[in-house]
Amino acid sequence: MAKINLNHEQNLFLKQIRHSSLSQSFYFTGGTALAYYYLQHRLSEDLDFFSKQEFEPLEITTYLKSLKDVLAYKSFDFQSSFNRNIYQLRFGQGRFLKVEFTYFPFEQIELPRNDNCLLVDSLTDIAANKLFTIAQKPRGRDYYDLYAIQLHQPIDFKQLRLQAKAKFDWHIDPLQLGTQFNRVAEFMDDPILTKRLPRQAVINFFSNLAKSFKDEFLLV
């Protein structure tokens, strides 16, 4: 299978990040990082950057304004929600690029990889983030992504739960997590896949995983 390629706007934006001071405090994570650097399993357009250090959104806004000519965008929209700062850059012919800069004060489980001055979140950390999201507020893509990670690199989910618990300093109840796994069919919004991941196989996997977590709870 051919390697997923980033589009022109994504490539150009990442190139600028690599050569900016932001590369020292932010790392690339989320669905696009997962698909491009690790799994090649689905299309993803958003660029997500996390920082363990607090920052002023104005710093990001000023930086993006300085890139207007380089990136050749027409305008951008900005939305802030708690620690998330979301920018949608608008280009010609209906093209756009969504980038997000988030204050994420959690220690990574593993060191990020360094791709030519761009820090990229580890597969283990992305998996732990996905598991925590499923426990809290799942989306269909989170189930697909975690299933695809499991196919690529088998996961000890009980260990991953403990790693996520330690990372976020938040109890992840195995029974509640099993309940969320069982809800998989409710959230199968079917991302645009480039690798065959049958919907029913994903549902069956998490249904079986839910049973193992409930069995673990009953044995305690």
C-alpha positions, 0 to 999 in steps of 0.5 A, a space after each residue: 500500500 502506498 504511503 499516505 501523503 500530506 497535502 500541500 498546505 499540511 506540508 508547508 505548515 509543518 515545514 514552517 513549524 520545524 523552523 520556528 521556536 514553537 518546535 521546541 515547546 509543541 509536539 505533533 499528535 492526533 489523527 494526522 500524526 498517527 496516520 502519516 507517521 505510523 499506520 497509513 490507515 485513514 485520511 486525516 486533515 487536522 494538524 494537532 499540536 500539544 504543549 506541556 507548557 502554558 502559552 498565550 494564544 496571542 503568541 500563536 495568532 501573531 505567528 500565524 499572521 506572520 505566515 500569511 504570505 508564506 502559506 498564501 492563505 486568504 483569512 483565518 477563523 479562530 476559536 478558543 475553548 478552555 485550553 484548545 486554540 483552533 484556527 481554520 486557515 482559508 485558502 482559495 478554491 474552497 481549500 482550508 486547513 484546521 490547526 489546533 494548539 492545545 495546552 496539555 499538561 500531562 507527561 508523555 509515557 514515552 519520549 516523542 520521536 524527532 523528525 527533522 526538528 518536528 517532535 512527533 508523539 509516540 504511538 503508545 502516547 497516542 494510544 493512551 490518549 485514544 483510550 482516555 478519550 473513549 473512556 470520557 467522550 468517544 468518537 467513532 474515529 477513536 475506536 477505529 484508530 485504537 483498533 488499527 494501532 492494535 493490528 499494527 502493534 498488539 496492545 495489552 489493554 489492561 496495561 494501557 489503562 494503567 498507563 493512561 490512568 497514571 498519565 492523566 492522574 484520573 481513575 479509569 474504572 474498568 467496568 465503565 471502560 468496558 461499558 464504553 467499549 460496548 457502545 462502539 456501534 453508536 459512534 461508528 462515524 466511519 472515517 475515510 479509510 485507506 486500509 481495510 478495517 471492516 466495521 463489524 470487525 471493529 465492533 466485535 473487537 471492542 465487544 470482546 474487549 468489553 467482556 474481558 474488562 467486565 470479567 476483570 472487574 468481577 474477579 476483583 
